[in-house]
Amino acid sequence: MTRIKLSDNGNSPFEKIIGHNQKVLSKWNDLEMVLFQETELDENLLEQIRRTIAFKNECEYCMVKGGKPSISKDERKISIACAFAELFATDHKSITNEHFEILKENFPENQISELCAFISFISASQRLGRIINLTEKYQTNAVTTINELNEKNNY
């Protein structure tokens, strides 16, 4: 059970948490759409970041949606972006100029800006889901379960 009732506004359980204020829900959805669809960043990169930080933020709803990240060794940019996202989710205050130098070797500054905004937005969303107790049972698009993740020693 979630810690607050789901509102009648929104299409998903996550949206129904925010839907208690329709203006916030509308703007949240607008920002989400821009970050996912009006970006220069690769769709797979964004999904692997979302998966990576879901496990750091311990958002069951997000963890079961896509499972663990799936990053090939030859996907350098995705590996770097996910490592940065993981550091952000774990200890954002430990991010240094050197981390940004690594990003600059692989991404132009406009993409670094988008990357940081995306990571911040997704992390905020996942932390909201976690504190409200939006568990796997609310995820209608799950590809796995928490039990399966635990059995595979992946979580």
C-alpha positions in Angstrom: 0.0 0.0 0.0 1.3 3.5 -0.8 1.8 5.9 2.0 -0.7 8.4 0.4 -3.8 7.6 -1.6 -3.4 7.7 -5.4 -5.4 10.5 -6.9 -7.9 10.2 -9.7 -5.6 12.2 -12.0 -3.0 10.6 -14.1 -2.5 7.5 -16.3 -0.1 5.5 -14.2 0.3 4.9 -10.4 3.3 7.3 -10.4 1.3 10.0 -12.1 -1.6 9.5 -9.6 0.8 10.3 -6.8 1.7 13.6 -8.4 -1.9 14.1 -9.6 -3.1 15.5 -6.4 -2.0 18.8 -8.0 -2.9 18.7 -11.6 -0.7 21.6 -12.5 2.4 19.9 -11.0 1.4 16.7 -12.9 1.1 18.5 -16.1 4.4 20.3 -15.9 6.1 17.1 -14.6 4.8 15.2 -17.6 5.9 18.0 -19.9 9.5 17.9 -18.6 9.6 14.1 -18.8 8.5 14.3 -22.4 11.2 16.8 -23.3 13.9 14.9 -21.5 13.0 11.6 -23.2 11.9 12.8 -26.6 13.4 16.2 -27.4 17.0 15.3 -26.6 20.3 14.8 -28.4 21.0 11.8 -26.1 20.5 8.3 -27.3 17.4 6.5 -26.2 19.3 3.4 -25.0 21.7 5.6 -23.0 18.8 7.2 -21.3 17.2 3.8 -20.5 20.4 2.4 -19.1 20.8 5.5 -16.9 17.2 5.1 -15.7 17.9 1.4 -14.8 21.2 2.1 -13.2 19.9 4.7 -10.7 16.7 2.8 -10.0 18.8 0.3 -8.1 20.7 3.0 -6.3 17.5 4.8 -5.3 15.9 1.4 -4.5 12.7 2.2 -6.4 11.0 -1.2 -6.8 8.5 0.3 -9.3 11.4 1.4 -11.5 13.6 -1.6 -10.9 11.1 -4.1 -12.2 10.2 -2.0 -15.2 13.4 -2.7 -17.0 15.5 -4.9 -14.8 19.2 -4.4 -14.3 21.1 -2.2 -16.7 22.4 -4.0 -19.9 25.5 -2.3 -21.1 27.9 -3.8 -23.6 31.6 -3.4 -23.1 31.9 -1.6 -26.4 29.3 1.1 -25.4 31.9 3.5 -23.8 29.6 6.5 -23.8 26.8 4.6 -22.1 29.2 3.1 -19.5 30.6 6.6 -18.7 27.2 8.1 -18.4 25.9 5.3 -16.2 29.0 5.5 -13.9 28.4 9.2 -13.6 24.7 8.6 -12.9 25.5 6.0 -10.3 27.9 8.4 -8.6 25.3 11.1 -8.6 22.7 8.8 -7.0 25.2 7.5 -4.4 27.0 10.7 -3.4 26.5 13.7 -5.6 28.8 15.8 -3.5 31.7 13.7 -4.5 31.5 14.7 -8.1 34.6 16.6 -9.1 36.0 18.6 -12.0 37.8 15.4 -13.1 34.5 13.6 -13.5 33.4 16.5 -15.8 36.6 16.2 -17.7 35.8 12.6 -18.5 32.3 13.6 -19.6 33.8 16.3 -21.8 36.0 13.8 -23.5 32.9 11.9 -24.6 30.0 14.4 -24.8 29.6 18.0 -26.0 28.6 20.4 -23.3 25.0 20.7 -24.4 24.7 16.9 -23.9 26.4 17.1 -20.5 23.8 19.6 -19.5 21.0 17.4 -20.7 22.6 14.4 -19.1 22.8 16.1 -15.7 19.2 17.4 -16.0 18.0 13.9 -17.0 19.8 12.2 -14.1 18.4 14.8 -11.6 14.9 14.4 -12.9 14.9 10.6 -12.9 16.5 10.4 -9.5 13.9 12.8 -8.1 11.1 10.7 -9.6 12.6 7.4 -8.3 13.1 8.8 -4.8 9.5 10.1 -4.8 8.3 6.6 -5.8 10.4 5.1 -3.1 9.3 7.3 -0.2 5.6 7.0 -1.2 6.1 3.2 -1.3 5.3 2.7 -4.9 6.3 -1.0 -5.1 6.5 -3.5 -7.9 2.8 -4.4 -7.5 1.9 -1.1 -9.1 4.1 -1.5 -12.1 2.0 -2.7 -15.1 5.0 -2.8 -17.4 7.3 -5.0 -15.3 9.7 -7.3 -17.1 10.9 -8.9 -13.9 10.1 -9.1 -10.2 12.1 -8.2 -7.1 12.2 -12.0 -6.2 13.8 -12.8 -9.6 16.3 -10.0 -9.1 17.1 -11.3 -5.6 17.4 -14.9 -6.9 19.9 -13.9 -9.6 21.8 -12.0 -6.9 21.4 -8.9 -9.1 19.9 -6.7 -6.4 
